[in-house]
Amino acid sequence: MKRLQQTLCTKTDSFSYTVVGEGTPIYHVDSSGYLSERGKEIGKFCLGDNQWNLRIDGVIVDSGPENGMFYLPEFEMRALTALINKA
């Protein structure tokens, strides 16, 4: 199972995700929630009625906990770890 390391860029308020043991980030989530994989935009983290959702190609592929509005970084980490281990 691959594990990800999450890095916050305080200048752009964005997160990068790198597979532990590798040097180049695989995923990047910008301050607007847009998700890129190796530089190509593939989806977006969006706030639904009361929880965060990950949409890829307009389809919700994962959802965070209900009333988890302040848990976006934790949800990103869980969702992206699941995504990289599906591939």
Phi and psi restraints in degrees (value plus and minus 20) as a CYANA .aco file:
   2 LYS   PHI    -101.5   -61.5
   2 LYS   PSI     121.6   161.6
   3 ARG   PHI    -136.6   -96.6
   3 ARG   PSI     127.6   167.6
   4 LEU   PHI    -129.6   -89.6
   4 LEU   PSI     129.0   169.0
   5 GLN   PHI    -129.0   -89.0
   5 GLN   PSI     110.4   150.4
   6 GLN   PHI    -120.2   -80.2
   6 GLN   PSI     109.6   149.6
   7 THR   PHI    -146.4  -106.4
   7 THR   PSI     107.8   147.8
   8 LEU   PHI    -113.7   -73.7
   8 LEU   PSI     110.9   150.9
   9 CYS   PHI    -120.0   -80.0
   9 CYS   PSI      90.1   130.1
  10 THR   PHI     -93.4   -53.4
  10 THR   PSI     -38.5     1.5
  11 LYS   PHI     -93.9   -53.9
  11 LYS   PSI     -56.5   -16.5
  12 THR   PHI    -131.0   -91.0
  12 THR   PSI     -22.6    17.4
  13 ASP   PHI      34.4    74.4
  13 ASP   PSI      27.2    67.2
  14 SER   PHI    -148.3  -108.3
  14 SER   PSI     143.2   183.2
  15 PHE   PHI    -138.3   -98.3
  15 PHE   PSI     121.9   161.9
  16 SER   PHI    -136.0   -96.0
  16 SER   PSI     127.3   167.3
  17 TYR   PHI    -147.1  -107.1
  17 TYR   PSI     103.6   143.6
  18 THR   PHI    -141.5  -101.5
  18 THR   PSI     119.3   159.3
  19 VAL   PHI     -86.3   -46.3
  19 VAL   PSI     111.6   151.6
  20 VAL   PHI     -76.7   -36.7
  20 VAL   PSI     107.4   147.4
  21 GLY   PHI      77.2   117.2
  21 GLY   PSI     -30.5     9.5
  22 GLU   PHI    -129.5   -89.5
  22 GLU   PSI     142.0   182.0
  23 GLY   PHI    -122.0   -82.0
  23 GLY   PSI     -45.0    -5.0
  24 THR   PHI    -120.0   -80.0
  24 THR   PSI     109.7   149.7
  25 PRO   PHI     -80.9   -40.9
  25 PRO   PSI     120.6   160.6
  26 ILE   PHI    -113.6   -73.6
  26 ILE   PSI     -65.5   -25.5
  27 TYR   PHI    -134.3   -94.3
  27 TYR   PSI     130.7   170.7
  28 HIS   PHI    -160.6  -120.6
  28 HIS   PSI     110.9   150.9
  29 VAL   PHI    -139.0   -99.0
  29 VAL   PSI      96.7   136.7
  30 ASP   PHI    -101.4   -61.4
  30 ASP   PSI     158.1   198.1
  31 SER   PHI     -87.0   -47.0
  31 SER   PSI     -33.5     6.5
  32 SER   PHI    -116.7   -76.7
  32 SER   PSI     -19.7    20.3
  33 GLY   PHI      72.8   112.8
  33 GLY   PSI     -17.7    22.3
  34 TYR   PHI     -93.0   -53.0
  34 TYR   PSI     114.4   154.4
  35 LEU   PHI    -124.7   -84.7
  35 LEU   PSI     107.1   147.1
  36 SER   PHI    -138.3   -98.3
  36 SER   PSI     123.3   163.3
  37 GLU   PHI    -138.0   -98.0
  37 GLU   PSI      96.5   136.5
  38 ARG   PHI      30.5    70.5
  38 ARG   PSI      22.5    62.5
  39 GLY   PHI      68.4   108.4
  39 GLY   PSI     -27.7    12.3
  40 LYS   PHI    -126.6   -86.6
  40 LYS   PSI     105.5   145.5
  41 GLU   PHI     -86.0   -46.0
  41 GLU   PSI     107.3   147.3
  42 ILE   PHI    -143.0  -103.0
  42 ILE   PSI     -33.7     6.3
  43 GLY   PHI    -196.0  -156.0
  43 GLY   PSI    -187.2  -147.2
  44 LYS   PHI    -173.8  -133.8
  44 LYS   PSI     120.4   160.4
  45 PHE   PHI    -108.5   -68.5
  45 PHE   PSI     102.2   142.2
  46 CYS   PHI    -145.9  -105.9
  46 CYS   PSI     127.1   167.1
  47 LEU   PHI    -107.5   -67.5
  47 LEU   PSI      99.6   139.6
  48 GLY   PHI    -106.3   -66.3
  48 GLY   PSI    -171.5  -131.5
  49 ASP   PHI     -78.5   -38.5
  49 ASP   PSI     -68.2   -28.2
  50 ASN   PHI    -168.8  -128.8
  50 ASN   PSI       2.1    42.1
  51 GLN   PHI    -178.3  -138.3
  51 GLN   PSI     141.1   181.1
  52 TRP   PHI    -101.5   -61.5
  52 TRP   PSI     124.1   164.1
  53 ASN   PHI    -147.6  -107.6
  53 ASN   PSI     129.1   169.1
  54 LEU   PHI    -126.5   -86.5
  54 LEU   PSI      99.3   139.3
  55 ARG   PHI    -128.6   -88.6
  55 ARG   PSI     110.1   150.1
  56 ILE   PHI    -146.8  -106.8
  56 ILE   PSI     106.5   146.5
  57 ASP   PHI      34.5    74.5
  57 ASP   PSI      17.4    57.4
  58 GLY   PHI      56.7    96.7
  58 GLY   PSI     -17.7    22.3
  59 VAL   PHI    -130.9   -90.9
  59 VAL   PSI     114.1   154.1
  60 ILE   PHI     -91.3   -51.3
  60 ILE   PSI      97.6   137.6
  61 VAL   PHI    -123.7   -83.7
  61 VAL   PSI     -35.0     5.0
  62 ASP   PHI    -181.3  -141.3
  62 ASP   PSI     131.0   171.0
  63 SER   PHI    -153.8  -113.8
  63 SER   PSI     125.4   165.4
  64 GLY   PHI    -103.6   -63.6
  64 GLY   PSI    -196.9  -156.9
  65 PRO   PHI     -88.2   -48.2
  65 PRO   PSI     128.8   168.8
  66 GLU   PHI     -82.6   -42.6
  66 GLU   PSI     124.5   164.5
  67 ASN   PHI      37.1    77.1
  67 ASN   PSI       8.9    48.9
  68 GLY   PHI    -120.1   -80.1
  68 GLY   PSI      17.3    57.3
  69 MET   PHI     -75.5   -35.5
  69 MET   PSI     -53.4   -13.4
  70 PHE   PHI    -116.0   -76.0
  70 PHE   PSI      -6.8    33.2
  71 TYR   PHI    -131.9   -91.9
  71 TYR   PSI       8.4    48.4
  72 LEU   PHI     -79.6   -39.6
  72 LEU   PSI     -69.3   -29.3
  73 PRO   PHI     -78.1   -38.1
  73 PRO   PSI     -59.0   -19.0
  74 GLU   PHI     -87.3   -47.3
  74 GLU   PSI     -61.1   -21.1
  75 PHE   PHI     -86.4   -46.4
  75 PHE   PSI     -62.3   -22.3
  76 GLU   PHI     -76.1   -36.1
  76 GLU   PSI     -67.7   -27.7
  77 MET   PHI     -80.1   -40.1
  77 MET   PSI     -66.4   -26.4
  78 ARG   PHI     -85.6   -45.6
  78 ARG   PSI     -66.1   -26.1
  79 ALA   PHI     -85.3   -45.3
  79 ALA   PSI     -61.8   -21.8
  80 LEU   PHI     -93.7   -53.7
  80 LEU   PSI     -52.5   -12.5
  81 THR   PHI     -84.2   -44.2
  81 THR   PSI     -62.6   -22.6
  82 ALA   PHI     -83.8   -43.8
  82 ALA   PSI     -61.3   -21.3
  83 LEU   PHI     -83.7   -43.7
  83 LEU   PSI     -65.5   -25.5
  84 ILE   PHI     -89.6   -49.6
  84 ILE   PSI     -47.9    -7.9
  85 ASN   PHI    -104.0   -64.0
  85 ASN   PSI     -30.2     9.8
  86 LYS   PHI     -98.0   -58.0
  86 LYS   PSI     -55.5   -15.5
